[in-house]
Amino acid sequence: MPKIKTNRAAAKRFRKTGTGKFVFSKSHANHILTKKTTKRKRSLRQSQILSNSNKKMIKLLLPNG
């Protein structure tokens, strides 16, 4: 029986927490930062928990956690 492969693109973007939730970092925080407000840039630093509606799809992409 072949092994299930992990989707490498998803593995670089999402990681699993100890409780089984998926965490990801927000986009738009890399360049052209001068026009973005300090408040917006500060909120982009925080990682976010994936919603339950997308959780099922990410579980298929990351079968081994």
C-alpha positions in Angstrom: 0.0 0.0 0.0 1.5 3.4 -0.9 2.0 6.1 1.7 -0.2 9.2 1.6 1.8 12.2 0.5 1.7 15.5 2.3 0.9 18.6 0.2 4.1 20.6 0.6 2.5 24.0 -0.2 0.0 23.4 2.7 2.8 22.2 5.0 4.7 25.5 4.6 1.6 27.5 5.4 -0.3 25.7 8.2 0.8 23.9 11.4 -1.2 21.9 13.9 -1.5 23.0 17.5 -1.6 20.7 20.4 -5.4 20.8 20.6 -5.7 19.8 16.9 -6.5 23.3 15.5 -4.6 24.7 12.5 -2.7 27.9 12.7 -1.5 30.1 9.8 0.2 33.5 9.4 -1.5 36.3 7.7 -0.6 37.6 4.2 0.4 41.2 3.1 3.1 41.7 5.7 6.2 41.5 3.5 6.6 44.6 1.4 5.0 48.0 0.5 4.6 48.5 4.3 4.9 52.3 4.2 1.3 52.9 3.1 -0.1 50.4 5.7 -1.0 51.8 9.1 0.9 50.7 12.2 -2.3 49.1 13.6 -2.7 47.1 10.4 0.9 45.9 10.4 0.7 45.0 14.1 -2.4 42.8 13.5 -0.6 41.1 10.6 2.1 39.8 12.9 -0.4 37.6 14.8 -1.1 34.1 13.6 -4.7 33.1 13.1 -6.7 29.9 13.8 -8.2 28.3 10.7 -12.0 28.3 10.6 -14.0 25.0 10.9 -15.3 25.3 7.4 -11.7 25.0 6.0 -10.4 22.5 8.5 -11.7 19.5 6.6 -9.8 20.4 3.4 -6.5 21.1 5.3 -6.8 17.8 7.1 -6.8 16.0 3.7 -3.8 18.0 2.5 -1.8 17.3 5.8 -2.6 13.7 6.6 0.4 13.3 9.0 -0.2 16.5 10.9 
